Amino acid sequence: MEPKLYAAIEGGGTKFICAVMDAERQILSEARFPCQSPFETIANCLNFFQSAQSRLGSLSALGIASFGPLDPRPDSPDFGKILATPKPGWANTDLVTPFAEALGIPVAFDTDVNAAVLAESLWGAGKGLKNLVYYTIGTGIGGGAIVENKLVHGLMHPEMGHALLPHDYAQDPFPGVCPFHRDCFEGVASGPAIAARWGQKGYELVQTHPAWELEAHYIALALVNTALVLAPERIILGGGVMAQQQLFPLVRAEFLKKLNGYLQIPSILEQVDTYIVPSALAGIAGLYGALGLAMQTT
């Protein structure tokens, strides 16, 4: 029997990555397209998959891991749509129907961060655990969660990057960059927030710059809230900002300080280095997550 082939899309605000993969995560064909208008972007992706089918054989399912906000609920009339995104031209775009109709295969659809936490649970830093949270901290901030081996959805999907955090304006007078909430988590701790506050991009700042202690402060606030609300077995941090490896010990120390001994759990108090960890799939978690979504449909 021929191995099943899966289609995967990681849809980002600047580019769409398309791949045909097998269940062992071997990439058999891959292409990257700039995120232009929905019509152009979807057409480019469809052409890629139709060409791949003619060369490699039939595809079993497609997984789409996309920027949001979006509707991931299969029983919703808006399933498969990008919702009120600030990205020009993309609000109310149906990403699922064109692929389902043209390729004739099941299509799974979720956020890029939910897909990433799925990938980490299957093959990465959360393998073997039932309860996980993954944050990407970069151009934006987003979070995905798995509770008892299931991706978390509610009315839509988690929007952890827009959580409101305590903001001491005496310590940090920066107002924030989020167009909706100003100083939510994303507004004060994303890559654009770092650049706007300090006049330099994060990768241009030395490791001893005071930016990193302030960054760790905000990340730790978010992680304490996450630990108390969802009680994950592990919190995984990815994204461009977290490529600054000096952040991890700062975040862990701040996390324990802010927790203030409340959770008397050895895996947190005594093993915080393995409780708050970097992504094991940096740069590939979204695409692998799309594969994981596709595999769950068959």
C-alpha atoms as a printed R data frame, in Angstrom:
    type eleno elety resid chain resno       x      y       z
1   ATOM     1    CA   MET     A     1   0.000  0.000   0.000
2   ATOM     2    CA   GLU     A     2   1.313  3.409  -0.955
3   ATOM     3    CA   PRO     A     3   1.907  5.747   2.018
4   ATOM     4    CA   LYS     A     4  -0.643  8.500   2.449
5   ATOM     5    CA   LEU     A     5   0.305 11.949   1.238
6   ATOM     6    CA   TYR     A     6  -0.896 15.085   2.986
7   ATOM     7    CA   ALA     A     7  -1.144 18.710   1.918
8   ATOM     8    CA   ALA     A     8  -0.168 21.398   4.405
9   ATOM     9    CA   ILE     A     9  -0.409 25.185   4.385
10  ATOM    10    CA   GLU     A    10   1.112 27.579   6.874
11  ATOM    11    CA   GLY     A    11  -0.623 30.856   6.112
12  ATOM    12    CA   GLY     A    12   1.139 33.905   7.480
13  ATOM    13    CA   GLY     A    13   0.643 37.613   7.076
14  ATOM    14    CA   THR     A    14   3.587 37.927   4.684
15  ATOM    15    CA   LYS     A    15   3.834 34.500   3.038
16  ATOM    16    CA   PHE     A    16   2.036 31.197   2.547
17  ATOM    17    CA   ILE     A    17   4.110 28.012   2.768
18  ATOM    18    CA   CYS     A    18   2.681 24.989   0.964
19  ATOM    19    CA   ALA     A    19   4.010 21.456   1.242
20  ATOM    20    CA   VAL     A    20   3.184 17.869   0.396
21  ATOM    21    CA   MET     A    21   4.354 15.577   3.185
22  ATOM    22    CA   ASP     A    22   4.052 11.998   4.319
23  ATOM    23    CA   ALA     A    23   3.123 10.848   7.821
24  ATOM    24    CA   GLU     A    24   6.817 10.788   8.772
25  ATOM    25    CA   ARG     A    25   7.055 14.545   8.094
26  ATOM    26    CA   GLN     A    26   9.179 14.078   4.995
27  ATOM    27    CA   ILE     A    27   8.605 17.068   2.715
28  ATOM    28    CA   LEU     A    28   8.190 15.771  -0.826
29  ATOM    29    CA   SER     A    29   7.411 19.127  -2.435
30  ATOM    30    CA   GLU     A    30   7.350 22.672  -1.093
31  ATOM    31    CA   ALA     A    31   6.671 26.196  -2.322
32  ATOM    32    CA   ARG     A    32   6.413 29.663  -0.788
33  ATOM    33    CA   PHE     A    33   4.174 32.415  -2.064
34  ATOM    34    CA   PRO     A    34   3.875 36.039  -0.951
35  ATOM    35    CA   CYS     A    35   0.613 36.803   0.829
36  ATOM    36    CA   GLN     A    36  -1.040 38.987  -1.793
37  ATOM    37    CA   SER     A    37  -4.784 39.296  -2.356
38  ATOM    38    CA   PRO     A    38  -6.852 36.277  -1.285
39  ATOM    39    CA   PHE     A    39  -7.632 35.446  -4.936
40  ATOM    40    CA   GLU     A    40  -3.964 35.458  -5.988
41  ATOM    41    CA   THR     A    41  -2.718 33.649  -2.909
42  ATOM    42    CA   ILE     A    42  -5.313 30.883  -3.012
43  ATOM    43    CA   ALA     A    43  -4.799 30.446  -6.769
44  ATOM    44    CA   ASN     A    44  -1.033 30.044  -6.303
45  ATOM    45    CA   CYS     A    45  -1.517 27.472  -3.566
46  ATOM    46    CA   LEU     A    46  -4.099 25.537  -5.576
47  ATOM    47    CA   ASN     A    47  -1.863 25.430  -8.641
48  ATOM    48    CA   PHE     A    48   0.943 24.059  -6.480
49  ATOM    49    CA   PHE     A    49  -1.166 21.254  -5.006
50  ATOM    50    CA   GLN     A    50  -2.778 20.307  -8.311
51  ATOM    51    CA   SER     A    51   0.661 20.075  -9.899
52  ATOM    52    CA   ALA     A    52   1.943 18.047  -6.953
53  ATOM    53    CA   GLN     A    53  -0.964 15.621  -7.266
54  ATOM    54    CA   SER     A    54  -0.149 14.992 -10.919
55  ATOM    55    CA   ARG     A    55   3.487 14.257 -10.026
56  ATOM    56    CA   LEU     A    56   3.273 12.532  -6.646
57  ATOM    57    CA   GLY     A    57  -0.183 10.982  -6.505
58  ATOM    58    CA   SER     A    58  -3.450 11.705  -4.746
59  ATOM    59    CA   LEU     A    59  -3.562 13.693  -1.529
60  ATOM    60    CA   SER     A    60  -5.468 12.341   1.477
61  ATOM    61    CA   ALA     A    61  -6.274 15.604   3.274
62  ATOM    62    CA   LEU     A    62  -5.227 19.220   3.648
63  ATOM    63    CA   GLY     A    63  -4.391 21.006   6.877
64  ATOM    64    CA   ILE     A    64  -4.416 24.813   6.952
65  ATOM    65    CA   ALA     A    65  -2.694 26.647   9.809
66  ATOM    66    CA   SER     A    66  -3.498 30.313   9.297
67  ATOM    67    CA   PHE     A    67  -3.161 33.748  10.773
68  ATOM    68    CA   GLY     A    68  -6.367 34.937  12.372
69  ATOM    69    CA   PRO     A    69  -8.687 35.724  13.821
70  ATOM    70    CA   LEU     A    70 -10.619 32.931  12.174
71  ATOM    71    CA   ASP     A    71 -13.481 30.501  12.706
72  ATOM    72    CA   PRO     A    72 -12.235 26.930  13.308
73  ATOM    73    CA   ARG     A    73 -15.602 25.395  14.296
74  ATOM    74    CA   PRO     A    74 -16.841 22.898  11.665
75  ATOM    75    CA   ASP     A    75 -20.475 23.389  12.769
76  ATOM    76    CA   SER     A    76 -20.345 27.173  12.307
77  ATOM    77    CA   PRO     A    77 -21.685 28.930   9.180
78  ATOM    78    CA   ASP     A    78 -18.426 30.892   9.157
79  ATOM    79    CA   PHE     A    79 -16.178 27.820   9.397
80  ATOM    80    CA   GLY     A    80 -13.063 28.253   7.338
81  ATOM    81    CA   LYS     A    81 -13.198 32.024   7.186
82  ATOM    82    CA   ILE     A    82 -10.698 34.653   8.224
83  ATOM    83    CA   LEU     A    83 -12.700 37.030  10.407
84  ATOM    84    CA   ALA     A    84 -12.141 40.747  11.131
85  ATOM    85    CA   THR     A    85  -8.420 40.789  10.471
86  ATOM    86    CA   PRO     A    86  -6.629 44.127  10.081
87  ATOM    87    CA   LYS     A    87  -4.832 42.647   7.043
88  ATOM    88    CA   PRO     A    88  -6.243 44.591   4.070
89  ATOM    89    CA   GLY     A    89  -8.568 42.602   1.849
90  ATOM    90    CA   TRP     A    90  -8.588 39.419   3.911
91  ATOM    91    CA   ALA     A    91 -11.571 39.938   6.235
92  ATOM    92    CA   ASN     A    92 -14.290 37.310   5.619
93  ATOM    93    CA   THR     A    93 -12.080 35.323   3.247
94  ATOM    94    CA   ASP     A    94 -13.119 31.670   2.976
95  ATOM    95    CA   LEU     A    95  -9.904 29.648   3.002
96  ATOM    96    CA   VAL     A    96 -11.463 26.187   3.192
97  ATOM    97    CA   THR     A    97 -14.107 25.944   0.469
98  ATOM    98    CA   PRO     A    98 -11.872 26.692  -2.570
99  ATOM    99    CA   PHE     A    99  -9.447 23.920  -1.593
100 ATOM   100    CA   ALA     A   100 -12.131 21.406  -0.605
101 ATOM   101    CA   GLU     A   101 -13.949 21.889  -3.909
102 ATOM   102    CA   ALA     A   102 -10.896 21.982  -6.181
103 ATOM   103    CA   LEU     A   103  -8.941 19.152  -4.551
104 ATOM   104    CA   GLY     A   104 -11.858 17.000  -3.419
105 ATOM   105    CA   ILE     A   105 -10.275 16.141  -0.062
106 ATOM   106    CA   PRO     A   106 -11.072 16.848   3.610
107 ATOM   107    CA   VAL     A   107  -9.722 20.182   4.844
108 ATOM   108    CA   ALA     A   108  -8.824 20.882   8.492
109 ATOM   109    CA   PHE     A   109  -8.502 24.504   9.566
110 ATOM   110    CA   ASP     A   110  -7.109 26.188  12.650
111 ATOM   111    CA   THR     A   111  -4.868 29.006  13.820
112 ATOM   112    CA   ASP     A   112  -1.146 28.881  13.247
113 ATOM   113    CA   VAL     A   113  -0.532 28.827  17.019
114 ATOM   114    CA   ASN     A   114  -3.033 26.041  17.683
115 ATOM   115    CA   ALA     A   115  -1.338 24.099  14.902
116 ATOM   116    CA   ALA     A   116   2.042 24.810  16.475
117 ATOM   117    CA   VAL     A   117   0.990 23.485  19.883
118 ATOM   118    CA   LEU     A   118  -0.375 20.388  18.131
119 ATOM   119    CA   ALA     A   119   2.973 19.878  16.394
120 ATOM   120    CA   GLU     A   120   4.874 20.325  19.655
121 ATOM   121    CA   SER     A   121   2.609 17.751  21.317
122 ATOM   122    CA   LEU     A   122   3.136 15.208  18.549
123 ATOM   123    CA   TRP     A   123   6.799 15.677  17.727
124 ATOM   124    CA   GLY     A   124   8.331 18.465  19.776
125 ATOM   125    CA   ALA     A   125   8.846 19.876  23.247
126 ATOM   126    CA   GLY     A   126   5.470 18.663  24.518
127 ATOM   127    CA   LYS     A   127   5.583 15.096  23.241
128 ATOM   128    CA   GLY     A   128   3.870 12.726  25.655
129 ATOM   129    CA   LEU     A   129   2.045 15.433  27.608
130 ATOM   130    CA   LYS     A   130  -1.737 15.926  27.630
131 ATOM   131    CA   ASN     A   131  -1.851 19.602  28.658
132 ATOM   132    CA   LEU     A   132   0.267 22.217  26.917
133 ATOM   133    CA   VAL     A   133   0.382 25.883  26.033
134 ATOM   134    CA   TYR     A   134   2.440 27.324  23.197
135 ATOM   135    CA   TYR     A   135   3.118 31.032  22.731
136 ATOM   136    CA   THR     A   136   4.690 32.617  19.712
137 ATOM   137    CA   ILE     A   137   6.253 35.972  20.585
138 ATOM   138    CA   GLY     A   138   7.399 37.861  17.524
139 ATOM   139    CA   THR     A   139   5.766 40.263  15.075
140 ATOM   140    CA   GLY     A   140   2.594 39.475  16.987
141 ATOM   141    CA   ILE     A   141   1.851 37.376  20.044
142 ATOM   142    CA   GLY     A   142  -0.459 34.391  19.933
143 ATOM   143    CA   GLY     A   143  -1.106 31.335  22.033
144 ATOM   144    CA   GLY     A   144  -2.511 27.871  21.475
145 ATOM   145    CA   ALA     A   145  -3.541 25.307  24.078
146 ATOM   146    CA   ILE     A   146  -4.105 21.596  24.356
147 ATOM   147    CA   VAL     A   147  -6.178 20.380  27.316
148 ATOM   148    CA   GLU     A   148  -6.522 16.632  27.852
149 ATOM   149    CA   ASN     A   149  -5.148 15.992  24.351
150 ATOM   150    CA   LYS     A   150  -7.661 18.298  22.655
151 ATOM   151    CA   LEU     A   151  -7.074 21.673  21.032
152 ATOM   152    CA   VAL     A   152  -8.937 24.388  22.904
153 ATOM   153    CA   HIS     A   153 -11.791 26.128  21.110
154 ATOM   154    CA   GLY     A   154 -14.764 28.008  22.454
155 ATOM   155    CA   LEU     A   155 -16.759 30.648  20.656
156 ATOM   156    CA   MET     A   156 -13.707 30.794  18.377
157 ATOM   157    CA   HIS     A   157 -10.106 30.170  19.420
158 ATOM   158    CA   PRO     A   158  -7.860 31.491  22.191
159 ATOM   159    CA   GLU     A   159  -6.520 35.019  21.711
160 ATOM   160    CA   MET     A   160  -3.877 34.892  24.434
161 ATOM   161    CA   GLY     A   161  -1.792 37.625  22.872
162 ATOM   162    CA   HIS     A   162  -4.465 40.182  23.669
163 ATOM   163    CA   ALA     A   163  -4.663 39.401  27.380
164 ATOM   164    CA   LEU     A   164  -4.570 42.568  29.488
165 ATOM   165    CA   LEU     A   165  -1.603 42.721  31.851
166 ATOM   166    CA   PRO     A   166  -0.791 44.999  34.799
167 ATOM   167    CA   HIS     A   167   1.011 48.053  33.439
168 ATOM   168    CA   ASP     A   168   2.989 50.292  35.766
169 ATOM   169    CA   TYR     A   169   3.298 53.544  33.808
170 ATOM   170    CA   ALA     A   170   5.902 54.843  36.264
171 ATOM   171    CA   GLN     A   171   8.152 51.925  35.398
172 ATOM   172    CA   ASP     A   172   7.179 51.770  31.729
173 ATOM   173    CA   PRO     A   173   5.472 54.872  30.268
174 ATOM   174    CA   PHE     A   174   5.272 53.240  26.824
175 ATOM   175    CA   PRO     A   175   1.577 53.254  25.783
176 ATOM   176    CA   GLY     A   176   1.669 50.088  23.660
177 ATOM   177    CA   VAL     A   177   1.231 49.388  19.955
178 ATOM   178    CA   CYS     A   178  -1.909 47.254  19.718
179 ATOM   179    CA   PRO     A   179  -4.469 49.105  17.553
180 ATOM   180    CA   PHE     A   180  -7.296 47.567  19.587
181 ATOM   181    CA   HIS     A   181  -6.074 47.568  23.211
182 ATOM   182    CA   ARG     A   182  -2.860 49.604  23.185
183 ATOM   183    CA   ASP     A   183  -1.087 47.902  26.103
184 ATOM   184    CA   CYS     A   184  -2.292 44.300  25.981
185 ATOM   185    CA   PHE     A   185   0.376 41.551  25.996
186 ATOM   186    CA   GLU     A   186   1.024 41.964  22.272
187 ATOM   187    CA   GLY     A   187   0.933 45.728  22.618
188 ATOM   188    CA   VAL     A   188   3.772 45.875  25.129
189 ATOM   189    CA   ALA     A   189   5.875 42.770  24.401
190 ATOM   190    CA   SER     A   190   5.778 41.977  20.676
191 ATOM   191    CA   GLY     A   191   8.666 42.656  18.338
192 ATOM   192    CA   PRO     A   192   7.078 45.898  17.070
193 ATOM   193    CA   ALA     A   193   6.554 47.002  20.690
194 ATOM   194    CA   ILE     A   194  10.242 46.484  21.435
195 ATOM   195    CA   ALA     A   195  11.235 48.467  18.340
196 ATOM   196    CA   ALA     A   196   8.803 51.299  19.080
197 ATOM   197    CA   ARG     A   197   9.774 51.577  22.756
198 ATOM   198    CA   TRP     A   198  13.549 51.488  22.304
199 ATOM   199    CA   GLY     A   199  14.023 52.805  18.764
200 ATOM   200    CA   GLN     A   200  15.797 49.601  17.717
201 ATOM   201    CA   LYS     A   201  14.680 46.146  16.721
202 ATOM   202    CA   GLY     A   202  15.224 43.408  19.250
203 ATOM   203    CA   TYR     A   203  18.037 41.706  17.374
204 ATOM   204    CA   GLU     A   204  19.923 45.015  17.356
205 ATOM   205    CA   LEU     A   205  19.934 45.288  21.169
206 ATOM   206    CA   VAL     A   206  22.776 43.859  23.241
207 ATOM   207    CA   GLN     A   207  21.941 41.037  25.630
208 ATOM   208    CA   THR     A   208  22.467 43.280  28.656
209 ATOM   209    CA   HIS     A   209  20.076 45.966  27.425
210 ATOM   210    CA   PRO     A   210  17.313 46.823  29.940
211 ATOM   211    CA   ALA     A   211  14.768 45.895  27.260
212 ATOM   212    CA   TRP     A   212  15.156 42.230  28.104
213 ATOM   213    CA   GLU     A   213  14.356 42.534  31.810
214 ATOM   214    CA   LEU     A   214  11.219 44.491  30.938
215 ATOM   215    CA   GLU     A   215  10.338 41.952  28.269
216 ATOM   216    CA   ALA     A   216  10.776 39.113  30.757
217 ATOM   217    CA   HIS     A   217   8.526 40.972  33.200
218 ATOM   218    CA   TYR     A   218   5.620 41.083  30.753
219 ATOM   219    CA   ILE     A   219   6.115 37.535  29.501
220 ATOM   220    CA   ALA     A   220   6.227 36.251  33.073
221 ATOM   221    CA   LEU     A   221   2.981 38.056  33.911
222 ATOM   222    CA   ALA     A   222   1.279 36.322  30.990
223 ATOM   223    CA   LEU     A   223   2.718 32.930  31.917
224 ATOM   224    CA   VAL     A   224   1.614 33.176  35.539
225 ATOM   225    CA   ASN     A   225  -1.918 33.884  34.350
226 ATOM   226    CA   THR     A   226  -1.650 30.950  31.943
227 ATOM   227    CA   ALA     A   227  -0.390 28.583  34.645
228 ATOM   228    CA   LEU     A   228  -3.201 29.578  36.989
229 ATOM   229    CA   VAL     A   229  -6.015 29.452  34.414
230 ATOM   230    CA   LEU     A   230  -5.116 26.372  32.359
231 ATOM   231    CA   ALA     A   231  -2.662 24.473  34.616
232 ATOM   232    CA   PRO     A   232  -0.573 23.201  31.686
233 ATOM   233    CA   GLU     A   233   2.098 20.573  32.215
234 ATOM   234    CA   ARG     A   234   4.489 22.677  30.148
235 ATOM   235    CA   ILE     A   235   4.643 26.104  28.522
236 ATOM   236    CA   ILE     A   236   6.521 26.350  25.230
237 ATOM   237    CA   LEU     A   237   7.800 29.655  23.864
238 ATOM   238    CA   GLY     A   238   8.639 30.288  20.226
239 ATOM   239    CA   GLY     A   239   8.796 33.168  17.771
240 ATOM   240    CA   GLY     A   240  11.443 35.665  16.776
241 ATOM   241    CA   VAL     A   241  11.676 37.475  20.111
242 ATOM   242    CA   MET     A   242  12.332 34.193  21.923
243 ATOM   243    CA   ALA     A   243  15.331 33.581  19.675
244 ATOM   244    CA   GLN     A   244  17.026 35.790  22.286
245 ATOM   245    CA   GLN     A   245  18.105 32.876  24.444
246 ATOM   246    CA   GLN     A   246  19.045 35.137  27.363
247 ATOM   247    CA   LEU     A   247  15.317 35.719  27.840
248 ATOM   248    CA   PHE     A   248  14.587 32.216  29.116
249 ATOM   249    CA   PRO     A   249  16.412 32.428  32.471
250 ATOM   250    CA   LEU     A   250  15.020 35.940  32.989
251 ATOM   251    CA   VAL     A   251  11.468 34.787  32.262
252 ATOM   252    CA   ARG     A   252  11.774 31.744  34.520
253 ATOM   253    CA   ALA     A   253  13.116 33.784  37.429
254 ATOM   254    CA   GLU     A   254  10.386 36.426  37.022
255 ATOM   255    CA   PHE     A   255   7.731 33.730  36.706
256 ATOM   256    CA   LEU     A   256   8.734 32.157  40.039
257 ATOM   257    CA   LYS     A   257   8.976 35.573  41.676
258 ATOM   258    CA   LYS     A   258   5.482 36.582  40.549
259 ATOM   259    CA   LEU     A   259   4.016 33.188  41.413
260 ATOM   260    CA   ASN     A   260   5.334 33.822  44.952
261 ATOM   261    CA   GLY     A   261   5.195 30.196  46.062
262 ATOM   262    CA   TYR     A   262   1.479 29.836  45.380
263 ATOM   263    CA   LEU     A   263   1.621 26.591  43.379
264 ATOM   264    CA   GLN     A   264   3.517 24.065  45.493
265 ATOM   265    CA   ILE     A   265   4.192 21.784  42.543
266 ATOM   266    CA   PRO     A   266   7.714 20.322  42.199
267 ATOM   267    CA   SER     A   267   7.553 20.324  38.380
268 ATOM   268    CA   ILE     A   268   7.177 24.122  38.592
269 ATOM   269    CA   LEU     A   269   9.121 25.190  41.681
270 ATOM   270    CA   GLU     A   270  12.016 22.765  41.350
271 ATOM   271    CA   GLN     A   271  12.063 22.125  37.601
272 ATOM   272    CA   VAL     A   272  11.121 25.445  36.071
273 ATOM   273    CA   ASP     A   273  13.818 24.943  33.414
274 ATOM   274    CA   THR     A   274  11.731 22.083  32.028
275 ATOM   275    CA   TYR     A   275   8.397 23.786  32.676
276 ATOM   276    CA   ILE     A   276   9.052 26.902  30.559
277 ATOM   277    CA   VAL     A   277  10.968 25.748  27.495
278 ATOM   278    CA   PRO     A   278  11.857 26.837  23.959
279 ATOM   279    CA   SER     A   279  10.161 25.342  20.943
280 ATOM   280    CA   ALA     A   280  11.759 22.149  19.683
281 ATOM   281    CA   LEU     A   281  10.366 22.889  16.216
282 ATOM   282    CA   ALA     A   282  11.485 26.483  15.736
283 ATOM   283    CA   GLY     A   283  10.652 27.676  12.242
284 ATOM   284    CA   ILE     A   284   8.741 24.534  11.291
285 ATOM   285    CA   ALA     A   285   6.066 24.178  13.995
286 ATOM   286    CA   GLY     A   286   3.333 25.822  11.917
287 ATOM   287    CA   LEU     A   287   3.869 23.625   8.856
288 ATOM   288    CA   TYR     A   288   4.191 20.457  10.956
289 ATOM   289    CA   GLY     A   289   1.052 21.539  12.778
290 ATOM   290    CA   ALA     A   290  -0.806 21.806   9.477
291 ATOM   291    CA   LEU     A   291   0.319 18.255   8.760
292 ATOM   292    CA   GLY     A   292  -0.971 17.180  12.165
293 ATOM   293    CA   LEU     A   293  -4.337 18.797  11.427
294 ATOM   294    CA   ALA     A   294  -4.558 16.978   8.101
295 ATOM   295    CA   MET     A   295  -3.647 13.643   9.663
296 ATOM   296    CA   GLN     A   296  -6.425 14.018  12.232
297 ATOM   297    CA   THR     A   297  -9.035 13.996   9.451
298 ATOM   298    CA   THR     A   298  -8.110 10.511   8.167
